[in-house]
């Protein structure tokens, strides 16, 4: 029997559009269902709590799709995607499953993608958040590294359970003709030939298994190398965001006389700046939790070290009250801005006061500063919390 050959990957982005959409769930309804599961030890959600959950995640997903997706690459055969869809709901209840897609097989492979939102319960701040590693660690009561490994293995097993090689073809049964002879002699195959055929089949299976293991090992090695490169790129991006934020606030900002001047910016830039300003409060709360866990911030991997006093001095200029006031300021800016989504022969743009534009720039820079700091702190906390698991993963 041929070994089951499949590839499983989790991506922190929505799945690209495929030819066939198999099923789709409402975003807020799916999230509410997973939140209901998370809240079950404390009871059942009431109407007020459900409304807050829907409002929170509707605002969170308004400007950016924060969903993840699972990708399955299977050899050509019969895959019961409906059975798999039910199974992943059962085994990953903290994931809000949104959509299943597929397309015609290519190069002997059938690809399926499943969108989801990984939810985790929090003790401080808003009780539910989106985070893949924490969600898996919470579901399986394991470390983040063990949770990811266990999830990939579980996805493999569930896919195998719902997969069969080839398609069953019902052959017509030929009509039975009467036999004239009374005695029918049935030839008995020689024992030696049967043993040779059995041994040959066993050898073929062993060769197939060895080849599959070899290909799987090579695939994991390539994926590990790609992930390492991606982590380095992300780390550099996070550090650049941190230092750009420091540089922005170290500049001297003078009050200009043309603060009421109407300026034009692209709709994309306006959306990007407004999105950062809206999520500034959440980033402030996350950053505060991480700062309490660590006292020193040092990046030893690339020999980069920055003084915490620089960041602390900038953060001391804003109070928690100012942060809570950000959403109201965003609403005021939105009420004054004029969005031209479909102008003639031009790209979409927004007209707003220079004062409001500078306000958004400042909030976006502060968001970048906090996000860069939080990313570095998260890495340090993760390394200090679970060094053995990380080393084991690197060795494997």
Secondary structure, 3 states (H helix, E strand, C coil): CCCCCEEEEEECCCCCCCCEEEEECCHHHHHHHHHHHHHHHHCCCCHHHHHHHHHHHHHHCCCCCCCEEEEEEEECEEECHHHHHHHHHHHCCCEEEEEEEECCCECCEEEEEEEEEEEEECCCCCCEEECHHHHHHHHHCCCHHHHHHHHHHHHHHHHHHCEEECCCCCCCCCCCCCCCCCCCCCCCCCHHHHHHHHHHHHHHHHHHHHHHHHHHHHHHHHHHHHHHHHHHHHHHHHHHHHHHHHHHHHCCCCCCCCCCCEEEEEHHHHHHHHHHHHCHHHHHHHHHHHHHHCCCCEECCCCEECCHHHHHHHHCCCCHHHHHCHHHHHHHHHHHCEEECCCCCCCCEEEEEHHHHHHHHHHHHHHHHHHHHHHHHHHHHHHHHCHHHHHHHHHC
